[in-house]
């Protein structure tokens, strides 16, 4: 998915700083190795960013 996003979504286009940081980490890793979740979170120093990244893996609830 990162390979598709990297050409369409710039980090600067995100106004939310924590999400921009997570996206930048994914982009950085994409150039090195496959950016698996564990690799992304291991590069995030801030526990709040790691928690936010973990929350992004949760399913989106469908409305009733």
ChimeraX commands (.cxc) that place a marker at each C-alpha (Angstrom):
marker #1 position 0.00,0.00,0.00 radius 0.5
marker #1 position 2.86,2.39,0.80 radius 0.5
marker #1 position 4.16,2.02,-2.75 radius 0.5
marker #1 position 0.86,3.35,-4.06 radius 0.5
marker #1 position 0.50,6.12,-1.47 radius 0.5
marker #1 position 4.01,7.50,-1.85 radius 0.5
marker #1 position 3.23,8.80,-5.34 radius 0.5
marker #1 position -0.18,10.20,-4.37 radius 0.5
marker #1 position -0.01,11.58,-0.83 radius 0.5
marker #1 position 2.75,13.87,0.35 radius 0.5
marker #1 position 3.65,14.07,4.01 radius 0.5
marker #1 position 3.24,17.85,3.82 radius 0.5
marker #1 position -0.39,17.41,2.71 radius 0.5
marker #1 position -1.32,16.03,6.14 radius 0.5
marker #1 position -2.25,18.72,8.64 radius 0.5
marker #1 position -2.15,16.31,11.57 radius 0.5
marker #1 position 1.47,16.23,12.78 radius 0.5
marker #1 position 1.36,12.77,14.44 radius 0.5
marker #1 position -0.14,11.17,11.32 radius 0.5
marker #1 position 2.41,12.98,9.14 radius 0.5
marker #1 position 5.18,11.55,11.33 radius 0.5
marker #1 position 3.81,8.01,10.97 radius 0.5
marker #1 position 3.46,8.45,7.19 radius 0.5
marker #1 position 7.01,9.80,6.90 radius 0.5
marker #1 position 8.29,6.80,8.85 radius 0.5
marker #1 position 6.44,4.46,6.48 radius 0.5
marker #1 position 7.89,6.29,3.46 radius 0.5
marker #1 position 11.41,6.16,4.91 radius 0.5
marker #1 position 11.10,2.43,5.56 radius 0.5
marker #1 position 9.63,1.81,2.10 radius 0.5
marker #1 position 12.93,2.90,0.61 radius 0.5
marker #1 position 14.81,0.42,2.80 radius 0.5
marker #1 position 12.60,-2.61,3.42 radius 0.5
marker #1 position 8.93,-3.62,3.41 radius 0.5
marker #1 position 7.38,-1.30,6.05 radius 0.5
marker #1 position 5.73,-3.84,8.32 radius 0.5
marker #1 position 3.91,-2.60,11.40 radius 0.5
marker #1 position 6.62,-3.71,13.86 radius 0.5
marker #1 position 9.31,-1.93,11.87 radius 0.5
marker #1 position 7.27,1.28,11.74 radius 0.5
marker #1 position 6.51,1.33,15.46 radius 0.5
marker #1 position 10.08,0.48,16.41 radius 0.5
marker #1 position 11.17,3.73,14.76 radius 0.5
marker #1 position 8.59,5.87,16.55 radius 0.5
marker #1 position 10.11,7.18,19.78 radius 0.5
marker #1 position 6.93,8.74,21.14 radius 0.5
marker #1 position 4.63,6.23,22.93 radius 0.5
marker #1 position 1.60,8.30,21.89 radius 0.5
marker #1 position 2.61,7.93,18.22 radius 0.5
marker #1 position 3.03,4.17,18.67 radius 0.5
marker #1 position -0.45,4.01,20.21 radius 0.5
marker #1 position -1.89,6.08,17.37 radius 0.5
marker #1 position -0.26,3.78,14.81 radius 0.5
marker #1 position -1.72,0.75,16.60 radius 0.5
marker #1 position -5.15,2.35,16.48 radius 0.5
marker #1 position -4.85,2.73,12.72 radius 0.5
marker #1 position -4.87,-1.07,12.46 radius 0.5
marker #1 position -8.25,-1.39,14.15 radius 0.5
marker #1 position -11.25,-2.02,11.90 radius 0.5
marker #1 position -13.45,0.93,11.09 radius 0.5
marker #1 position -16.86,0.46,12.64 radius 0.5
marker #1 position -19.70,0.35,10.16 radius 0.5
marker #1 position -22.79,2.42,11.01 radius 0.5
marker #1 position -25.88,0.37,11.97 radius 0.5
marker link #1:1,2 radius 0.2
marker link #1:2,3 radius 0.2
marker link #1:3,4 radius 0.2
marker link #1:4,5 radius 0.2
marker link #1:5,6 radius 0.2
marker link #1:6,7 radius 0.2
marker link #1:7,8 radius 0.2
marker link #1:8,9 radius 0.2
marker link #1:9,10 radius 0.2
marker link #1:10,11 radius 0.2
marker link #1:11,12 radius 0.2
marker link #1:12,13 radius 0.2
marker link #1:13,14 radius 0.2
marker link #1:14,15 radius 0.2
marker link #1:15,16 radius 0.2
marker link #1:16,17 radius 0.2
marker link #1:17,18 radius 0.2
marker link #1:18,19 radius 0.2
marker link #1:19,20 radius 0.2
marker link #1:20,21 radius 0.2
marker link #1:21,22 radius 0.2
marker link #1:22,23 radius 0.2
marker link #1:23,24 radius 0.2
marker link #1:24,25 radius 0.2
marker link #1:25,26 radius 0.2
marker link #1:26,27 radius 0.2
marker link #1:27,28 radius 0.2
marker link #1:28,29 radius 0.2
marker link #1:29,30 radius 0.2
marker link #1:30,31 radius 0.2
marker link #1:31,32 radius 0.2
marker link #1:32,33 radius 0.2
marker link #1:33,34 radius 0.2
marker link #1:34,35 radius 0.2
marker link #1:35,36 radius 0.2
marker link #1:36,37 radius 0.2
marker link #1:37,38 radius 0.2
marker link #1:38,39 radius 0.2
marker link #1:39,40 radius 0.2
marker link #1:40,41 radius 0.2
marker link #1:41,42 radius 0.2
marker link #1:42,43 radius 0.2
marker link #1:43,44 radius 0.2
marker link #1:44,45 radius 0.2
marker link #1:45,46 radius 0.2
marker link #1:46,47 radius 0.2
marker link #1:47,48 radius 0.2
marker link #1:48,49 radius 0.2
marker link #1:49,50 radius 0.2
marker link #1:50,51 radius 0.2
marker link #1:51,52 radius 0.2
marker link #1:52,53 radius 0.2
marker link #1:53,54 radius 0.2
marker link #1:54,55 radius 0.2
marker link #1:55,56 radius 0.2
marker link #1:56,57 radius 0.2
marker link #1:57,58 radius 0.2
marker link #1:58,59 radius 0.2
marker link #1:59,60 radius 0.2
marker link #1:60,61 radius 0.2
marker link #1:61,62 radius 0.2
marker link #1:62,63 radius 0.2
marker link #1:63,64 radius 0.2
view
